[in-house]
Amino acid sequence: REQAKKMNVDSLRSNQNAAAESAEIRIAKAALTVCFLFVASWTPYGVMALIGAFGDQRLLTPGV
């Protein structure tokens, strides 16, 4: 930090900004992954519920 002051540069701040952006990108990726997994895991149930409500109910056997 003192060396940066002697050189009159804000390299430490740019480093902090880069770290903050990197953290934001990781958070965004994690949020997108959670959303994708939520949709992917509930899609089969949604399809079966729609078939039961609006489709041919004979397709839904007790095994399904």
C-alpha positions in Angstrom: 0.0 0.0 0.0 2.8 2.4 0.9 4.6 1.5 -2.3 1.5 2.4 -4.3 1.3 5.7 -2.5 5.0 6.4 -3.4 4.3 5.6 -7.1 1.1 7.7 -7.1 -1.0 4.9 -8.6 -4.4 3.5 -7.6 -3.5 -0.1 -8.5 -4.8 -1.3 -5.2 -8.2 0.2 -5.9 -8.3 -1.3 -9.4 -7.4 -4.6 -7.8 -10.3 -4.3 -5.4 -12.7 -3.3 -8.2 -11.6 -6.4 -10.2 -12.2 -8.6 -7.1 -15.6 -7.1 -6.6 -16.5 -7.6 -10.2 -15.3 -11.2 -10.0 -17.4 -11.8 -7.0 -20.4 -10.3 -8.7 -19.9 -12.6 -11.7 -19.7 -15.6 -9.4 -22.9 -14.6 -7.6 -24.7 -14.1 -10.9 -23.5 -17.5 -12.2 -24.6 -19.2 -9.0 -28.0 -17.5 -9.2 -28.5 -18.6 -12.8 -27.5 -22.1 -11.9 -30.0 -22.3 -9.1 -32.8 -20.9 -11.3 -31.9 -23.4 -14.1 -31.8 -26.4 -11.6 -35.2 -25.3 -10.1 -36.9 -25.2 -13.5 -35.2 -28.5 -14.6 -36.3 -30.3 -11.5 -39.9 -29.1 -11.5 -40.5 -29.6 -15.2 -41.4 -33.3 -15.0 -44.0 -32.6 -12.3 -45.4 -29.7 -14.3 -45.8 -31.8 -17.4 -47.6 -34.6 -15.5 -49.9 -32.1 -13.8 -50.8 -30.5 -17.1 -51.4 -33.9 -18.7 -53.6 -34.8 -15.7 -55.6 -31.5 -15.9 -55.9 -31.0 -19.6 -54.7 -34.2 -21.4 -55.5 -37.8 -21.6 -55.6 -39.0 -18.0 -55.2 -42.6 -19.1 -51.6 -41.8 -19.8 -51.0 -41.3 -16.1 -50.7 -44.7 -14.5 -50.0 -45.2 -10.8 -46.4 -46.0 -11.6 -46.0 -42.5 -13.0 
